[in-house]
Amino acid sequence: ANKKGLYTTYDVMERNPTAEYLYLRENEILTVEASQVLPGLKVLDLSMNALQGSCEWLTLMPNLRHLYLTGNEIDSLYHFSGFLQLETLAVSNNRITSFEGLSYLPKLRVLSLNNNDIDSFENFPLLPSLYSINLAGNPVAD
């Protein structure tokens, strides 16, 4: 459903409750909505949409392995914790100002936060499996 002019995820998620992969990039999605938890969802790509604020809807997807949210207007990493299977988190080109809220991601290997507004390493979490981090374009990287 890439480039389909979608404003919400509700219909896609209702039609695909057992989906393992959802690619919804380059739409105009403002909110992520589903009427039920999506335990089988492993890959979610919502890059290049219009998501704002924090991402409380992540609780609907407890088993994500790869999450792509680049190019939105997300300003907080709250709700980005406790994902035991998450290996890739891409939230570049957003409005994130700190690491606060990012925690307990034991399998996270790739963290992409370039081109945000992070200005310190305060609240940087312990990420035991981290292999690659990209912070280019943040004040903390200057």
GROMACS elastic network, one bead per residue, 0.5 to 0.9 nm:
[ bonds ]
;  ai    aj funct       b0    kb
    1     4     6  0.57604   500
    1     5     6  0.88536   500
    1     6     6  0.82396   500
    1    12     6  0.81872   500
    1    22     6  0.80090   500
    1    23     6  0.62353   500
    1    24     6  0.52271   500
    1    25     6  0.76374   500
    1    27     6  0.84196   500
    2     5     6  0.83620   500
    2     6     6  0.87916   500
    2    23     6  0.61583   500
    2    25     6  0.50012   500
    2    26     6  0.58883   500
    2    27     6  0.65723   500
    3     6     6  0.77714   500
    3    24     6  0.74456   500
    3    25     6  0.66104   500
    3    27     6  0.50609   500
    3    28     6  0.85799   500
    4    24     6  0.83201   500
    4    26     6  0.79243   500
    4    27     6  0.60287   500
    4    28     6  0.86382   500
    5    26     6  0.80149   500
    5    28     6  0.58655   500
    5    29     6  0.80476   500
    6     9     6  0.73128   500
    6    24     6  0.83357   500
    6    26     6  0.89467   500
    6    27     6  0.53438   500
    6    28     6  0.55673   500
    6    29     6  0.57149   500
    6    30     6  0.88957   500
    7    27     6  0.70189   500
    7    30     6  0.57316   500
    7    31     6  0.72554   500
    7    49     6  0.87067   500
    7    50     6  0.85609   500
    8    11     6  0.75991   500
    8    12     6  0.84645   500
    8    28     6  0.78663   500
    8    30     6  0.61734   500
    8    31     6  0.54110   500
    8    32     6  0.59254   500
    8    33     6  0.67506   500
    9    12     6  0.54782   500
    9    13     6  0.60500   500
    9    14     6  0.84928   500
    9    24     6  0.82162   500
    9    29     6  0.70845   500
    9    30     6  0.88532   500
    9    31     6  0.70588   500
    9    32     6  0.52277   500
    9    33     6  0.55783   500
    9    34     6  0.71733   500
   10    13     6  0.53291   500
   10    14     6  0.60239   500
   10    15     6  0.86316   500
   10    31     6  0.87825   500
   10    32     6  0.69190   500
   10    34     6  0.51604   500
   10    35     6  0.77294   500
   11    14     6  0.50920   500
   11    15     6  0.61588   500
   11    16     6  0.85574   500
   11    33     6  0.86333   500
   11    34     6  0.81205   500
   12    15     6  0.53102   500
   12    16     6  0.61709   500
   12    17     6  0.85805   500
   12    22     6  0.86733   500
   12    34     6  0.87844   500
   13    16     6  0.50128   500
   13    17     6  0.56858   500
   13    18     6  0.87354   500
   13    19     6  0.81346   500
   13    22     6  0.85758   500
   13    33     6  0.77806   500
   13    34     6  0.59472   500
   13    35     6  0.83430   500
   13    36     6  0.88518   500
   13    38     6  0.83004   500
   14    17     6  0.57105   500
   14    34     6  0.65826   500
   14    35     6  0.72493   500
   14    36     6  0.83397   500
   15    18     6  0.88733   500
   16    19     6  0.52790   500
   16    22     6  0.88608   500
   17    20     6  0.89725   500
   17    34     6  0.88655   500
   17    36     6  0.79330   500
   17    37     6  0.82650   500
   17    38     6  0.60926   500
   17    39     6  0.86905   500
   17    40     6  0.81559   500
   17    41     6  0.85436   500
   18    38     6  0.67471   500
   18    39     6  0.76859   500
   18    40     6  0.57455   500
   18    41     6  0.71358   500
   19    22     6  0.69119   500
   19    38     6  0.78275   500
   19    39     6  0.89920   500
   19    40     6  0.62644   500
   19    41     6  0.56855   500
   19    42     6  0.83201   500
   20    38     6  0.87859   500
   20    39     6  0.86969   500
   20    40     6  0.53097   500
   20    42     6  0.51011   500
   20    43     6  0.63951   500
   20    44     6  0.84743   500
   20    64     6  0.89351   500
   21    40     6  0.86630   500
   21    41     6  0.59655   500
   21    42     6  0.59990   500
   21    44     6  0.60265   500
   21    45     6  0.83163   500
   22    41     6  0.76632   500
   22    42     6  0.85199   500
   22    43     6  0.62791   500
   22    44     6  0.50143   500
   22    45     6  0.63303   500
   22    46     6  0.84072   500
   23    43     6  0.79361   500
   23    44     6  0.60565   500
   23    46     6  0.67251   500
   23    47     6  0.87808   500
   24    27     6  0.66954   500
   24    29     6  0.85161   500
   24    44     6  0.77222   500
   24    45     6  0.57303   500
   24    46     6  0.51156   500
   24    47     6  0.74142   500
   24    48     6  0.89238   500
   24    49     6  0.84939   500
   25    28     6  0.87381   500
   25    29     6  0.88284   500
   25    45     6  0.58684   500
   25    48     6  0.56449   500
   25    49     6  0.65334   500
   25    68     6  0.88427   500
   25    69     6  0.86166   500
   26    29     6  0.85534   500
   26    46     6  0.75394   500
   26    47     6  0.63955   500
   26    49     6  0.55920   500
   27    46     6  0.82144   500
   27    47     6  0.84861   500
   27    48     6  0.68398   500
   27    49     6  0.52720   500
   27    50     6  0.79784   500
   28    48     6  0.79512   500
   28    50     6  0.55587   500
   28    51     6  0.83321   500
   29    32     6  0.74203   500
   29    46     6  0.81043   500
   29    48     6  0.88678   500
   29    49     6  0.52677   500
   29    50     6  0.54244   500
   29    51     6  0.62979   500
   30    49     6  0.71212   500
   30    52     6  0.69645   500
   31    50     6  0.81268   500
   31    51     6  0.61189   500
   31    52     6  0.79718   500
   31    57     6  0.86071   500
   32    51     6  0.81533   500
   32    55     6  0.85350   500
   32    57     6  0.63437   500
   32    58     6  0.87249   500
   33    36     6  0.89971   500
   33    57     6  0.71274   500
   33    60     6  0.88905   500
   34    37     6  0.73363   500
   34    38     6  0.83187   500
   34    57     6  0.85319   500
   34    60     6  0.76213   500
   35    60     6  0.89556   500
   36    60     6  0.69633   500
   37    40     6  0.89694   500
   37    59     6  0.77850   500
   37    61     6  0.62226   500
   37    62     6  0.80212   500
   38    41     6  0.57222   500
   38    60     6  0.58668   500
   38    61     6  0.52539   500
   38    62     6  0.75824   500
   38    63     6  0.83319   500
   39    42     6  0.82767   500
   39    60     6  0.76497   500
   39    61     6  0.58644   500
   39    62     6  0.61311   500
   39    63     6  0.59167   500
   39    64     6  0.82983   500
   40    61     6  0.79444   500
   40    62     6  0.86555   500
   40    63     6  0.67833   500
   40    64     6  0.81413   500
   41    44     6  0.72893   500
   41    61     6  0.63530   500
   41    62     6  0.81526   500
   41    63     6  0.64461   500
   41    64     6  0.59172   500
   41    65     6  0.83579   500
   42    61     6  0.81583   500
   42    62     6  0.89154   500
   42    63     6  0.60426   500
   42    66     6  0.64115   500
   42    67     6  0.83060   500
   42    85     6  0.86951   500
   42    86     6  0.85359   500
   43    64     6  0.59829   500
   43    65     6  0.59888   500
   43    67     6  0.60070   500
   43    68     6  0.81788   500
   44    64     6  0.74514   500
   44    65     6  0.85386   500
   44    66     6  0.64818   500
   44    67     6  0.51351   500
   44    68     6  0.62831   500
   44    69     6  0.84589   500
   45    66     6  0.81235   500
   45    67     6  0.60373   500
   45    69     6  0.63918   500
   45    70     6  0.86805   500
   46    49     6  0.64018   500
   46    51     6  0.84841   500
   46    67     6  0.80464   500
   46    68     6  0.59389   500
   46    69     6  0.51426   500
   46    70     6  0.75170   500
   46    71     6  0.88114   500
   46    72     6  0.84496   500
   47    50     6  0.88659   500
   47    68     6  0.57633   500
   47    71     6  0.56234   500
   47    72     6  0.67123   500
   47    90     6  0.87713   500
   47    91     6  0.83814   500
   48    51     6  0.87343   500
   48    69     6  0.73298   500
   48    70     6  0.61611   500
   48    72     6  0.57001   500
   49    69     6  0.82393   500
   49    70     6  0.84614   500
   49    71     6  0.67031   500
   49    72     6  0.54138   500
   49    73     6  0.83348   500
   50    71     6  0.80487   500
   50    72     6  0.51454   500
   50    73     6  0.62056   500
   50    74     6  0.85715   500
   51    54     6  0.86483   500
   51    55     6  0.84581   500
   51    69     6  0.85341   500
   51    71     6  0.89020   500
   51    72     6  0.53309   500
   51    73     6  0.55896   500
   51    74     6  0.61329   500
   52    55     6  0.80009   500
   52    72     6  0.68457   500
   52    75     6  0.68837   500
   52    94     6  0.89503   500
   52    95     6  0.89419   500
   53    73     6  0.69171   500
   53    75     6  0.51616   500
   53    76     6  0.63137   500
   53    95     6  0.88487   500
   54    57     6  0.87066   500
   54    74     6  0.59653   500
   54    75     6  0.62195   500
   54    77     6  0.64874   500
   54    78     6  0.60482   500
   54    79     6  0.71870   500
   55    58     6  0.58655   500
   55    59     6  0.86228   500
   55    74     6  0.76978   500
   55    76     6  0.78039   500
   55    77     6  0.76139   500
   55    78     6  0.69789   500
   55    79     6  0.59818   500
   55    80     6  0.76882   500
   56    59     6  0.63495   500
   56    60     6  0.85909   500
   56    78     6  0.76222   500
   56    79     6  0.55782   500
   56    80     6  0.86160   500
   57    60     6  0.57663   500
   57    61     6  0.78534   500
   57    79     6  0.81733   500
   58    61     6  0.54654   500
   58    62     6  0.72065   500
   58    79     6  0.65941   500
   58    80     6  0.74667   500
   59    62     6  0.59152   500
   59    79     6  0.74663   500
   61    64     6  0.60451   500
   61    83     6  0.89669   500
   62    82     6  0.82834   500
   62    83     6  0.62531   500
   62    84     6  0.81443   500
   62    85     6  0.84643   500
   63    83     6  0.66819   500
   63    84     6  0.72318   500
   63    85     6  0.59541   500
   63    86     6  0.73330   500
   64    67     6  0.68476   500
   64    83     6  0.70342   500
   64    84     6  0.84322   500
   64    85     6  0.62531   500
   64    86     6  0.55401   500
   64    87     6  0.84018   500
   65    83     6  0.82156   500
   65    84     6  0.85397   500
   65    85     6  0.52256   500
   65    87     6  0.52333   500
   65    88     6  0.65170   500
   65    89     6  0.85519   500
   65   107     6  0.88240   500
   65   108     6  0.85847   500
   66    85     6  0.86677   500
   66    86     6  0.59373   500
   66    87     6  0.58791   500
   66    89     6  0.62229   500
   66    90     6  0.83193   500
   67    86     6  0.76885   500
   67    87     6  0.84231   500
   67    88     6  0.60797   500
   67    89     6  0.50853   500
   67    90     6  0.63066   500
   67    91     6  0.83711   500
   68    88     6  0.78369   500
   68    89     6  0.61365   500
   68    91     6  0.64509   500
   68    92     6  0.88625   500
   69    72     6  0.65800   500
   69    74     6  0.84183   500
   69    89     6  0.79179   500
   69    90     6  0.57971   500
   69    92     6  0.73100   500
   69    93     6  0.87881   500
   69    94     6  0.84158   500
   70    73     6  0.89594   500
   70    90     6  0.59136   500
   70    93     6  0.56564   500
   70    94     6  0.67342   500
   70   112     6  0.87253   500
   70   113     6  0.85783   500
   71    74     6  0.86846   500
   71    91     6  0.74452   500
   71    92     6  0.64194   500
   71    94     6  0.57348   500
   72    91     6  0.81575   500
   72    92     6  0.84281   500
   72    93     6  0.67912   500
   72    94     6  0.52873   500
   72    95     6  0.80708   500
   73    93     6  0.79515   500
   73    95     6  0.56759   500
   73    96     6  0.83544   500
   74    77     6  0.80858   500
   74    91     6  0.81616   500
   74    93     6  0.89343   500
   74    94     6  0.53707   500
   74    95     6  0.55710   500
   74    96     6  0.63718   500
   75    94     6  0.66592   500
   75    97     6  0.66851   500
   75    98     6  0.88328   500
   75   116     6  0.88023   500
   76    79     6  0.84970   500
   76    80     6  0.89345   500
   76    95     6  0.76135   500
   76    96     6  0.52985   500
   76    97     6  0.70446   500
   76    98     6  0.74081   500
   76    99     6  0.81906   500
   76   100     6  0.76567   500
   76   101     6  0.75057   500
   77    80     6  0.55018   500
   77    81     6  0.84127   500
   77    96     6  0.71195   500
   77    97     6  0.88450   500
   77    98     6  0.76622   500
   77    99     6  0.65607   500
   77   100     6  0.62957   500
   77   101     6  0.50147   500
   77   102     6  0.55638   500
   78    81     6  0.74221   500
   78    99     6  0.88484   500
   78   100     6  0.68407   500
   78   102     6  0.64182   500
   79    82     6  0.83549   500
   79   101     6  0.64653   500
   79   102     6  0.74701   500
   80    83     6  0.74081   500
   80   101     6  0.63318   500
   80   102     6  0.51950   500
   80   103     6  0.68709   500
   80   104     6  0.86562   500
   80   105     6  0.83941   500
   81    84     6  0.86002   500
   81   101     6  0.67959   500
   81   102     6  0.54343   500
   81   104     6  0.54109   500
   81   105     6  0.62452   500
   82    85     6  0.89075   500
   82    86     6  0.89348   500
   82   102     6  0.88468   500
   82   103     6  0.67271   500
   82   105     6  0.58679   500
   82   106     6  0.84126   500
   83    86     6  0.54824   500
   83   103     6  0.88048   500
   83   104     6  0.70435   500
   83   105     6  0.55436   500
   83   106     6  0.78840   500
   83   107     6  0.84490   500
   83   108     6  0.88090   500
   84    87     6  0.88056   500
   84   104     6  0.75311   500
   84   105     6  0.57881   500
   84   106     6  0.60387   500
   84   107     6  0.65283   500
   84   108     6  0.85078   500
   85   105     6  0.76322   500
   85   106     6  0.76263   500
   85   107     6  0.59190   500
   85   108     6  0.76846   500
   86    89     6  0.73697   500
   86   105     6  0.65936   500
   86   106     6  0.78950   500
   86   107     6  0.58930   500
   86   108     6  0.54580   500
   86   109     6  0.82817   500
   87   105     6  0.81777   500
   87   106     6  0.85331   500
   87   107     6  0.53278   500
   87   109     6  0.50794   500
   87   110     6  0.63793   500
   87   111     6  0.85136   500
   87   129     6  0.85543   500
   87   130     6  0.86334   500
   88   107     6  0.87281   500
   88   108     6  0.59371   500
   88   109     6  0.60818   500
   88   111     6  0.61956   500
   88   112     6  0.82115   500
   89   108     6  0.74758   500
   89   109     6  0.84294   500
   89   110     6  0.62308   500
   89   111     6  0.50689   500
   89   112     6  0.62895   500
   89   113     6  0.84472   500
   90   110     6  0.77893   500
   90   111     6  0.59920   500
   90   113     6  0.64980   500
   90   114     6  0.88585   500
   91    94     6  0.65386   500
   91    96     6  0.85078   500
   91   111     6  0.79961   500
   91   112     6  0.59438   500
   91   113     6  0.52794   500
   91   114     6  0.77027   500
   91   116     6  0.85597   500
   92    95     6  0.87385   500
   92    96     6  0.87860   500
   92   112     6  0.58116   500
   92   115     6  0.57537   500
   92   116     6  0.64752   500
   92   134     6  0.86539   500
   92   135     6  0.85558   500
   93    96     6  0.86342   500
   93   113     6  0.74009   500
   93   114     6  0.63852   500
   93   116     6  0.56236   500
   94   113     6  0.82468   500
   94   114     6  0.85904   500
   94   115     6  0.69947   500
   94   116     6  0.54127   500
   94   117     6  0.81819   500
   95   115     6  0.82783   500
   95   116     6  0.52174   500
   95   117     6  0.60097   500
   95   118     6  0.85965   500
   96    99     6  0.80608   500
   96   113     6  0.82641   500
   96   115     6  0.89735   500
   96   116     6  0.53601   500
   96   117     6  0.55871   500
   96   118     6  0.63397   500
   97   100     6  0.86016   500
   97   116     6  0.67748   500
   97   119     6  0.68773   500
   97   120     6  0.87766   500
   97   138     6  0.89531   500
   98   101     6  0.84893   500
   98   117     6  0.75036   500
   98   119     6  0.70238   500
   98   120     6  0.70773   500
   98   121     6  0.76972   500
   98   122     6  0.74500   500
   98   123     6  0.75127   500
   98   124     6  0.83092   500
   99   102     6  0.57384   500
   99   103     6  0.87195   500
   99   118     6  0.75443   500
   99   120     6  0.84383   500
   99   121     6  0.71906   500
   99   122     6  0.70087   500
   99   123     6  0.54788   500
   99   124     6  0.53778   500
   99   125     6  0.75118   500
  100   103     6  0.81632   500
  100   122     6  0.78165   500
  100   123     6  0.53118   500
  100   124     6  0.72034   500
  100   125     6  0.83938   500
  101   123     6  0.80682   500
  101   125     6  0.88654   500
  102   105     6  0.80093   500
  102   123     6  0.81115   500
  102   124     6  0.75800   500
  102   125     6  0.65208   500
  103   106     6  0.87482   500
  103   124     6  0.83121   500
  103   125     6  0.55203   500
  103   126     6  0.73035   500
  103   127     6  0.78627   500
  104   125     6  0.76138   500
  104   126     6  0.75112   500
  104   127     6  0.73548   500
  105   108     6  0.55261   500
  105   125     6  0.87937   500
  105   126     6  0.83277   500
  105   127     6  0.63134   500
  105   128     6  0.82657   500
  105   129     6  0.85518   500
  106   109     6  0.87709   500
  106   126     6  0.84391   500
  106   127     6  0.60393   500
  106   128     6  0.59984   500
  106   129     6  0.62973   500
  106   130     6  0.85622   500
  107   127     6  0.77275   500
  107   128     6  0.73350   500
  107   129     6  0.53530   500
  107   130     6  0.75330   500
  108   111     6  0.72840   500
  108   127     6  0.66841   500
  108   128     6  0.78088   500
  108   129     6  0.56831   500
  108   130     6  0.56027   500
  108   131     6  0.81879   500
  109   127     6  0.81997   500
  109   128     6  0.85312   500
  109   129     6  0.53154   500
  109   132     6  0.63377   500
  109   133     6  0.83739   500
  110   129     6  0.87761   500
  110   130     6  0.61551   500
  110   131     6  0.60527   500
  110   133     6  0.59969   500
  110   134     6  0.84212   500
  111   130     6  0.75617   500
  111   131     6  0.84174   500
  111   132     6  0.62756   500
  111   134     6  0.64842   500
  111   135     6  0.87206   500
  112   132     6  0.79905   500
  112   133     6  0.56799   500
  112   135     6  0.67892   500
  113   116     6  0.64494   500
  113   118     6  0.86461   500
  113   133     6  0.75417   500
  113   134     6  0.57462   500
  113   135     6  0.52476   500
  113   136     6  0.77265   500
  113   137     6  0.87972   500
  113   138     6  0.82406   500
  114   117     6  0.88561   500
  114   133     6  0.88466   500
  114   134     6  0.55490   500
  114   137     6  0.54732   500
  114   138     6  0.63568   500
  115   118     6  0.86863   500
  115   135     6  0.71721   500
  115   136     6  0.62661   500
  115   138     6  0.54681   500
  116   135     6  0.80634   500
  116   136     6  0.86062   500
  116   137     6  0.66992   500
  116   138     6  0.53923   500
  116   139     6  0.83415   500
  117   137     6  0.80836   500
  117   138     6  0.52803   500
  117   139     6  0.63691   500
  117   140     6  0.82803   500
  118   121     6  0.80629   500
  118   135     6  0.83334   500
  118   138     6  0.54131   500
  118   139     6  0.59922   500
  118   140     6  0.59556   500
  118   141     6  0.86266   500
  119   122     6  0.87603   500
  119   138     6  0.66198   500
  119   141     6  0.79705   500
  120   123     6  0.85749   500
  120   124     6  0.86812   500
  120   139     6  0.77656   500
  120   140     6  0.52664   500
  120   141     6  0.88401   500
  121   124     6  0.53576   500
  121   140     6  0.73547   500
  122   125     6  0.88694   500
  124   127     6  0.88240   500
  126   130     6  0.89593   500
  127   130     6  0.55272   500
  128   131     6  0.89041   500
  130   133     6  0.74586   500
  135   138     6  0.59379   500
  135   139     6  0.88703   500
  135   140     6  0.76271   500
  135   141     6  0.61464   500
  136   139     6  0.84825   500
  136   140     6  0.84846   500
  136   141     6  0.58269   500
  136   142     6  0.81453   500
  137   140     6  0.84139   500
  137   141     6  0.67551   500
  137   142     6  0.77955   500
  138   141     6  0.54475   500
  138   142     6  0.70629   500
  139   142     6  0.53717   500
